[in-house]
Amino acid sequence: MNHYQELSYLLRISRLFDIYRRQQMKDADLYPALFTCLSYVCRHPGRSQKEMAQNICVDKTTAAHHVARLEEKGYIVRRPSPEDRRVSLLDPTEKAMALAPMLHQTYENYYNCLLSDLSQEERAALGSLAERLFHSAQRLTREDKGKGGEKP
């Protein structure tokens, strides 16, 4: 297998997860990127919109659009930071918290299915490798930012 095929598999696993989430959460009327944002806000209430953008690897403009959409749909509320009123802090609503267990279960089911044929040693190795790949990708995007690229 060549490097293009390896990367292609990783990207397709992510796309298939998007499809799976949509299937499992069809009543929520959210698209995959919004699930990612909502999951982050439910797990980290009171964090800033900027922190969310950095943690889910999207630019500030994209994060602002996602937050606005989630706010319109009644899943999150924005409030100004007491330290800096220009900063928006994000909190999940009751509607979001009611959806959070199903969202968490969807992640768990996908993960368990994906790894069902792997031994404990393979699972541990995969976790370590995935983290290393993520940090390499972060370094690459930071280096590109210095060349006029945009940080995620």
C-alpha positions as CSV (number, residue, x, y, z in Angstrom):
1,M,0.0,0.0,0.0
2,N,1.4,3.4,-0.8
3,H,1.1,6.6,1.2
4,Y,-1.7,8.0,-0.9
5,Q,-3.8,4.9,-0.1
6,E,-3.0,5.1,3.6
7,L,-4.1,8.7,3.8
8,S,-7.2,8.0,1.6
9,Y,-8.3,5.3,4.1
10,L,-8.0,7.7,7.0
11,L,-10.0,10.4,5.2
12,R,-12.7,7.9,4.2
13,I,-13.0,6.6,7.8
14,S,-13.8,10.2,8.8
15,R,-16.3,10.6,6.0
16,L,-18.0,7.4,6.9
17,F,-18.3,8.6,10.5
18,D,-20.0,11.7,9.2
19,I,-22.5,9.5,7.4
20,Y,-23.0,7.3,10.5
21,R,-23.6,10.3,12.7
22,R,-26.2,11.7,10.4
23,Q,-28.0,8.3,10.2
24,Q,-28.0,7.9,14.0
25,M,-28.8,11.5,14.8
26,K,-31.2,12.2,12.0
27,D,-33.9,13.7,14.3
28,A,-31.4,16.4,15.6
29,D,-31.3,18.1,12.2
30,L,-27.6,18.8,12.3
31,Y,-24.8,18.3,9.8
32,P,-21.5,16.6,10.8
33,A,-19.5,19.8,11.6
34,L,-22.3,20.9,14.0
35,F,-22.1,17.6,15.8
36,T,-18.4,18.2,16.4
37,C,-19.0,21.7,17.7
38,L,-21.9,20.6,19.9
39,S,-20.0,17.7,21.3
40,Y,-17.2,20.0,22.2
41,V,-19.5,22.5,23.9
42,C,-21.3,19.8,25.9
43,R,-18.0,18.4,27.1
44,H,-16.4,21.8,27.8
45,P,-19.1,24.3,28.8
46,G,-18.1,27.9,29.4
47,R,-15.1,27.7,27.0
48,S,-14.6,30.5,24.5
49,Q,-15.5,30.3,20.8
50,K,-11.8,30.7,20.0
51,E,-10.8,27.7,22.2
52,M,-13.5,25.6,20.5
53,A,-12.2,26.6,17.0
54,Q,-8.6,25.6,18.0
55,N,-9.7,22.3,19.6
56,I,-11.8,21.1,16.7
57,C,-9.4,22.5,14.1
58,V,-11.5,25.0,12.2
59,D,-10.8,28.7,11.5
60,K,-12.5,31.5,13.4
61,T,-15.0,32.3,10.7
62,T,-16.1,28.7,10.3
63,A,-16.5,28.4,14.1
64,A,-18.6,31.6,14.2
65,H,-20.9,30.2,11.5
66,H,-21.3,26.9,13.3
67,V,-21.9,28.6,16.6
68,A,-24.6,30.9,15.0
69,R,-26.3,27.8,13.5
70,L,-26.3,25.9,16.8
71,E,-27.6,29.0,18.6
72,E,-30.4,29.4,16.0
73,K,-31.4,25.8,16.6
74,G,-31.4,26.2,20.3
75,Y,-28.5,24.0,21.2
76,I,-26.1,26.6,22.6
77,V,-26.1,30.1,24.1
78,R,-23.3,32.6,23.9
79,R,-22.4,34.9,26.8
80,P,-19.7,37.5,27.1
81,S,-16.7,36.6,29.2
82,P,-16.6,38.5,32.5
83,E,-12.9,39.2,31.9
84,D,-13.2,40.4,28.3
85,R,-16.7,41.2,27.0
86,R,-15.4,40.8,23.4
87,V,-14.9,37.1,24.0
88,S,-17.9,34.8,23.7
89,L,-18.2,31.9,26.0
90,L,-20.3,28.9,24.9
91,D,-22.7,26.9,27.0
92,P,-25.0,24.0,26.0
93,T,-28.7,24.4,26.5
94,E,-31.0,21.8,28.1
95,K,-31.8,20.7,24.5
96,A,-28.1,20.1,23.9
97,M,-27.6,18.3,27.2
98,A,-30.6,16.0,26.4
99,L,-29.0,15.1,23.1
100,A,-25.5,14.7,24.5
101,P,-25.9,11.1,25.8
102,M,-27.1,10.0,22.3
103,L,-24.3,11.8,20.7
104,H,-21.8,10.2,23.0
105,Q,-23.3,6.8,22.4
106,T,-23.0,7.3,18.6
107,Y,-19.2,8.1,19.0
108,E,-18.8,5.0,21.3
109,N,-20.7,2.7,18.9
110,Y,-18.6,3.8,15.9
111,Y,-15.4,3.5,17.8
112,N,-16.2,0.1,19.2
113,C,-17.2,-1.2,15.7
114,L,-14.1,0.3,14.1
115,L,-11.8,-1.4,16.6
116,S,-13.7,-4.6,17.1
117,D,-11.2,-6.7,15.1
118,L,-8.2,-5.2,16.9
119,S,-6.4,-6.7,19.9
120,Q,-5.8,-4.6,23.0
121,E,-2.2,-4.1,21.9
122,E,-3.3,-3.0,18.4
123,R,-5.8,-0.6,20.0
124,A,-3.1,0.9,22.2
125,A,-0.7,1.2,19.3
126,L,-3.5,2.9,17.1
127,G,-4.2,5.4,19.9
128,S,-0.5,6.3,20.1
129,L,-0.1,6.5,16.3
130,A,-3.2,8.6,15.9
131,E,-2.0,11.1,18.5
132,R,1.4,11.3,16.7
133,L,-0.2,11.8,13.3
134,F,-2.4,14.5,14.7
135,H,0.6,16.4,16.2
136,S,2.5,16.1,12.9
137,A,-0.5,17.5,11.1
138,Q,-0.7,20.4,13.6
139,R,3.0,21.1,13.0
140,L,2.5,21.1,9.3
141,T,-0.4,23.6,9.4
142,R,1.6,25.9,11.8
143,E,4.5,25.9,9.4
144,D,2.2,26.6,6.5
145,K,0.7,29.6,8.4
146,G,4.2,31.2,8.4
147,K,4.1,30.8,4.6
148,G,0.7,32.5,4.2
149,G,-1.5,29.5,5.0
150,E,-4.2,29.5,7.6
151,K,-4.0,27.9,11.0
152,P,-6.9,25.5,11.6
